[in-house]
Amino acid sequence: MSRIAVLGELNPDLILSNYSSFPEPGKEVIVEECTLTLGSASAICAMALAKLGNEVRFISQVGDDSYGDFCLDILRSAGIDVRYVERTRVAKTGITVSLSSSKDRALITYMGTLATFEAAHVTPETFAGCEHLHTSSYFLQPRLRPRLAGLLRSAGAQGLTTSLDPGFDPSETWQKDLLQTLEAVDIFFPNEVELRGLTREDDAERAVRSISNGRTMTVAKLGAQGCLTVADGLLSRQAPFPVQPVDTTGAGDTFNAGFLHAWLKKEPIAGCLQWGAACGALSTLAPGIASQPGVAQTQEFLSRHATV
């Protein structure tokens, strides 16, 4: 069991699944399913890490409202330590509406506390006893963003390894301060859209190599093309596992958890990619976080797809 701190946003997701057609202005479409569940990239990753048996501490902010209660109750039910989640009356808890299909999803987010969270209460004691710090949604947390590099360096100085998932940049400017922040990061988890936005490079391998800083290992999540990374100059790839997805919301965050679970146990890079891909694939079999796998389920899945 690894002790992992997760720093980032916390809000629910309203998932509208299997639309008849993608909505257009002035028109109405029908969906087959509606699910209110825990959302936010950081929290989804935290839940997946806990499901895999890790000891997780969550650091965030929510409003003093029913959505905040909803999120905290779910985290507590998974055994996640929420002592470092602030409650505020300055802003409401945010929410994301996910328009999801078996192939992809589009997201609409009300920022709420995502826009006010700056981790002012985080001190070196916040990370005490942890061995890794993960954070997500770099571009969606404007007050946290300027402090993040310092918090990552502080964690590193205390002996923690670190990881970051950037999330999408709604402004699509992909400012280069993220690349400077990566100098304090051990593992970087962009998807193909984020990687292309940051590097202006269409070829994933060239993009990964182009942002190498001598420290950070970039693990690129490439959808139907699987995933890849370059470690010690060597390229490692993992093909996607064959599943029939129900909802892809949060699959990338669950991939992160699977990869980190294996990496913190010193598994070879190829094995870490397999764990990430397996956990991500299994998480798509039900809406939201309902199908995030545990260790036994992931091991059984990998044994059935060992030659994939």
C-alpha positions as CSV (number, residue, x, y, z in Angstrom):
1,M,0.0,0.0,0.0
2,S,1.4,3.4,-1.1
3,R,0.6,6.6,0.8
4,I,-0.4,9.2,-1.8
5,A,-1.4,12.8,-1.5
6,V,-3.7,14.2,-4.3
7,L,-4.0,18.0,-4.7
8,G,-6.6,19.5,-6.9
9,E,-10.2,20.3,-7.8
10,L,-13.3,18.6,-6.3
11,N,-16.8,18.7,-7.8
12,P,-19.5,16.4,-8.9
13,D,-20.2,15.4,-12.5
14,L,-23.6,15.2,-14.1
15,I,-23.2,12.6,-16.9
16,L,-25.7,12.6,-19.7
17,S,-25.0,9.4,-21.6
18,N,-25.6,8.1,-25.1
19,Y,-27.0,11.2,-26.9
20,S,-29.1,10.7,-30.0
21,S,-27.1,13.4,-31.7
22,F,-24.7,16.0,-30.4
23,P,-26.7,19.1,-29.4
24,E,-26.8,22.2,-31.6
25,P,-27.9,25.7,-30.8
26,G,-31.6,26.0,-30.7
27,K,-32.2,22.3,-30.8
28,E,-32.9,19.6,-28.1
29,V,-31.6,16.1,-28.0
30,I,-32.4,13.0,-25.9
31,V,-30.0,11.0,-23.8
32,E,-30.5,7.4,-22.6
33,E,-29.0,7.8,-19.1
34,C,-28.4,10.5,-16.4
35,T,-26.0,10.0,-13.5
36,L,-24.9,12.4,-10.8
37,T,-21.5,11.1,-9.5
38,L,-18.2,12.3,-8.2
39,G,-16.3,14.3,-10.8
40,S,-13.1,16.3,-11.2
41,A,-9.9,14.8,-12.5
42,S,-8.0,14.9,-9.2
43,A,-10.8,13.3,-7.2
44,I,-11.5,10.6,-9.9
45,C,-7.8,9.7,-9.7
46,A,-7.9,9.7,-5.9
47,M,-10.8,7.3,-5.9
48,A,-9.1,4.9,-8.4
49,L,-6.0,4.9,-6.3
50,A,-8.0,4.1,-3.2
51,K,-9.9,1.3,-5.0
52,L,-6.5,-0.2,-5.8
53,G,-5.7,-0.3,-2.1
54,N,-3.6,2.8,-1.7
55,E,-3.8,5.1,1.3
56,V,-4.9,8.5,-0.1
57,R,-5.0,12.0,1.3
58,F,-7.0,14.6,-0.6
59,I,-6.2,18.3,-0.6
60,S,-8.8,20.7,-2.0
61,Q,-11.6,23.2,-1.4
62,V,-15.4,22.9,-1.7
63,G,-18.3,25.2,-1.0
64,D,-20.4,25.0,2.2
65,D,-23.2,23.4,0.2
66,S,-24.9,20.2,-0.8
67,Y,-22.6,19.5,-3.7
68,G,-19.6,19.8,-1.3
69,D,-21.3,17.4,1.1
70,F,-22.0,15.0,-1.7
71,C,-18.3,14.9,-2.8
72,L,-16.9,14.6,0.7
73,D,-19.3,11.8,1.6
74,I,-18.1,9.8,-1.5
75,L,-14.4,10.3,-0.7
76,R,-14.9,9.3,3.0
77,S,-16.8,6.2,1.9
78,A,-13.7,5.1,0.0
79,G,-11.5,5.6,3.1
80,I,-9.8,8.8,1.7
81,D,-8.4,11.3,4.2
82,V,-10.3,14.6,3.7
83,R,-8.8,16.6,6.6
84,Y,-7.2,19.0,4.2
85,V,-10.3,19.8,2.2
86,E,-11.4,23.4,3.0
87,R,-15.0,24.4,3.2
88,T,-15.7,28.0,2.1
89,R,-18.7,30.3,1.8
90,V,-17.0,32.5,-0.6
91,A,-17.8,30.3,-3.6
92,K,-20.1,27.4,-4.5
93,T,-18.8,24.0,-5.3
94,G,-18.4,23.7,-9.1
95,I,-20.0,21.1,-11.3
96,T,-19.2,19.6,-14.7
97,V,-21.8,18.4,-17.2
98,S,-20.5,15.5,-19.3
99,L,-22.1,14.8,-22.6
100,S,-20.8,11.2,-23.1
101,S,-21.0,8.5,-25.7
102,S,-19.1,5.3,-26.2
103,K,-16.6,7.1,-28.4
104,D,-15.9,10.4,-26.7
105,R,-17.3,13.1,-24.4
106,A,-17.7,16.8,-24.2
107,L,-17.5,18.7,-20.9
108,I,-19.2,21.9,-19.7
109,T,-17.9,23.2,-16.4
110,Y,-19.1,25.8,-13.8
111,M,-15.9,26.7,-12.0
112,G,-17.1,27.6,-8.5
113,T,-14.4,26.7,-6.0
114,L,-12.1,25.6,-8.9
115,A,-11.5,29.3,-9.4
116,T,-10.9,30.1,-5.8
117,F,-8.8,27.2,-4.5
118,E,-5.2,28.4,-3.9
119,A,-4.1,25.8,-1.3
120,A,-3.2,28.6,1.2
121,H,-3.6,26.1,4.0
122,V,-1.0,23.7,2.5
123,T,2.2,23.5,4.6
124,P,5.0,20.9,4.6
125,E,3.1,19.1,7.3
126,T,0.3,18.5,4.8
127,F,2.5,16.0,2.9
128,A,3.9,14.3,6.1
129,G,4.0,10.5,5.8
130,C,3.2,10.5,2.1
131,E,5.5,9.2,-0.6
132,H,3.9,10.7,-3.7
133,L,2.0,13.8,-4.7
134,H,-0.4,13.9,-7.7
135,T,-2.2,16.9,-9.1
136,S,-4.5,17.5,-12.1
137,S,-6.3,20.2,-14.1
138,Y,-3.5,22.7,-14.3
139,F,-5.4,25.1,-16.5
140,L,-8.7,25.0,-14.6
141,Q,-7.3,26.3,-11.3
142,P,-6.1,29.9,-11.8
143,R,-5.3,30.6,-8.2
144,L,-3.5,27.3,-7.6
145,R,-1.5,27.5,-10.8
146,P,1.1,30.2,-9.8
147,R,1.8,28.3,-6.6
148,L,1.9,24.8,-8.0
149,A,5.6,24.6,-8.9
150,G,6.5,25.7,-5.4
151,L,4.3,23.1,-3.8
152,L,5.7,20.4,-6.1
153,R,9.3,21.5,-5.2
154,S,8.3,21.5,-1.5
155,A,7.0,18.0,-1.8
156,G,10.1,16.9,-3.6
157,A,12.3,18.4,-0.9
158,Q,10.4,16.2,1.6
159,G,11.2,13.1,-0.5
160,L,7.9,12.7,-2.4
161,T,7.8,11.8,-6.0
162,T,5.4,13.9,-8.1
163,S,3.0,13.6,-11.0
164,L,0.8,16.0,-13.0
165,D,-2.1,15.6,-15.4
166,P,-2.6,19.0,-17.2
167,G,-6.2,18.6,-18.4
168,F,-7.5,20.7,-21.3
169,D,-6.8,24.4,-21.6
170,P,-10.1,26.1,-22.3
171,S,-8.3,29.1,-23.7
172,E,-6.3,26.8,-26.0
173,T,-3.3,29.1,-25.6
174,W,-1.3,26.4,-23.9
175,Q,1.0,28.8,-22.2
176,K,4.6,27.7,-21.5
177,D,4.5,28.2,-17.8
178,L,3.4,24.5,-17.6
179,L,6.7,23.4,-19.1
180,Q,8.5,25.3,-16.4
181,T,6.3,23.6,-13.8
182,L,7.3,20.3,-15.2
183,E,10.8,20.8,-14.0
184,A,9.5,19.9,-10.5
185,V,7.5,16.8,-11.8
186,D,8.5,13.2,-12.2
187,I,5.6,11.9,-14.3
188,F,3.5,14.0,-16.7
189,F,0.2,12.5,-18.0
190,P,-1.1,14.5,-21.1
191,N,-3.6,13.0,-23.5
192,E,-3.1,13.4,-27.3
193,V,-5.0,16.7,-27.5
194,E,-3.1,18.2,-24.6
195,L,0.3,16.9,-25.9
196,R,-0.4,18.4,-29.4
197,G,-1.5,21.7,-27.9
198,L,1.7,22.0,-25.8
199,T,4.1,21.0,-28.5
200,R,2.4,21.8,-31.9
201,E,3.6,18.4,-32.9
202,D,1.3,15.8,-34.5
203,D,3.6,12.8,-34.0
204,A,3.2,11.6,-30.4
205,E,6.7,10.2,-30.0
206,R,8.3,13.3,-31.4
207,A,6.1,15.4,-29.1
208,V,7.1,13.4,-26.1
209,R,10.8,13.7,-26.9
210,S,10.5,17.4,-27.7
211,I,9.4,18.3,-24.1
212,S,12.0,16.2,-22.4
213,N,13.8,18.2,-19.6
214,G,16.1,15.4,-18.4
215,R,13.9,14.7,-15.4
216,T,10.2,14.3,-16.3
217,M,8.8,11.1,-17.8
218,T,6.0,12.0,-20.1
219,V,3.3,9.3,-20.4
220,A,1.1,10.1,-23.4
221,K,-2.5,8.7,-23.4
222,L,-3.5,8.3,-27.1
223,G,-7.0,6.9,-27.1
224,A,-7.5,4.4,-29.8
225,Q,-3.7,4.4,-30.3
226,G,-3.0,3.2,-26.8
227,C,-0.3,4.9,-24.8
228,L,3.5,5.5,-24.9
229,T,6.4,6.9,-23.0
230,V,10.1,7.4,-23.5
231,A,12.2,6.3,-20.5
232,D,16.0,6.4,-20.5
233,G,15.8,7.2,-24.2
234,L,13.8,4.0,-25.0
235,L,10.3,4.1,-26.5
236,S,7.7,1.9,-24.8
237,R,4.2,1.5,-26.2
238,Q,1.0,-0.3,-25.0
239,A,-1.9,-1.0,-27.4
240,P,-5.4,-0.3,-26.1
241,F,-7.3,-3.2,-24.6
242,P,-10.5,-4.4,-26.3
243,V,-13.6,-3.3,-24.4
244,Q,-17.1,-2.0,-25.3
245,P,-17.1,1.3,-23.5
246,V,-20.3,2.7,-21.9
247,D,-18.8,6.0,-20.7
248,T,-15.3,7.3,-21.2
249,T,-15.5,10.1,-18.6
250,G,-12.6,9.8,-16.2
251,A,-10.9,7.0,-18.1
252,G,-7.7,9.0,-18.3
253,D,-7.6,9.8,-14.6
254,T,-8.2,6.1,-13.8
255,F,-5.3,5.3,-16.2
256,N,-3.1,7.7,-14.2
257,A,-4.0,5.8,-11.0
258,G,-3.2,2.4,-12.5
259,F,0.1,3.6,-13.8
260,L,1.1,5.2,-10.5
261,H,0.0,2.2,-8.5
262,A,2.4,0.0,-10.5
263,W,5.2,2.6,-10.7
264,L,5.2,3.2,-7.0
265,K,5.7,-0.6,-6.6
266,K,8.8,-0.3,-8.9
267,E,7.2,-2.3,-11.7
268,P,8.9,-2.1,-15.1
269,I,7.7,0.7,-17.4
270,A,6.0,-1.8,-19.7
271,G,4.1,-3.2,-16.7
272,C,3.1,0.3,-15.6
273,L,1.7,1.1,-19.0
274,Q,-0.3,-2.2,-18.9
275,W,-1.7,-1.3,-15.5
276,G,-2.7,2.1,-16.7
277,A,-4.3,0.9,-19.9
278,A,-6.2,-1.9,-18.1
279,C,-7.5,0.4,-15.3
280,G,-8.5,3.0,-17.9
281,A,-10.3,0.4,-20.1
282,L,-12.2,-1.2,-17.2
283,S,-13.3,2.2,-15.9
284,T,-15.3,2.8,-19.1
285,L,-17.7,-0.1,-18.5
286,A,-20.2,1.9,-16.4
287,P,-20.9,5.6,-16.0
288,G,-18.7,7.7,-13.7
289,I,-16.6,5.9,-11.2
290,A,-18.8,2.9,-10.8
291,S,-16.5,0.5,-12.7
292,Q,-13.1,1.6,-11.4
293,P,-11.3,-1.7,-10.8
294,G,-9.5,-3.1,-7.8
295,V,-6.2,-5.0,-7.8
296,A,-7.8,-8.5,-8.3
297,Q,-10.0,-7.4,-11.1
298,T,-7.1,-5.7,-12.9
299,Q,-4.8,-8.7,-12.5
300,E,-7.5,-11.0,-13.8
301,F,-8.1,-8.7,-16.8
302,L,-4.4,-8.5,-17.6
303,S,-4.1,-12.2,-17.4
304,R,-6.8,-12.6,-20.0
305,H,-5.3,-10.0,-22.3
306,A,-1.6,-10.8,-21.7
307,T,-0.9,-11.1,-25.5
308,V,-2.8,-8.0,-26.5
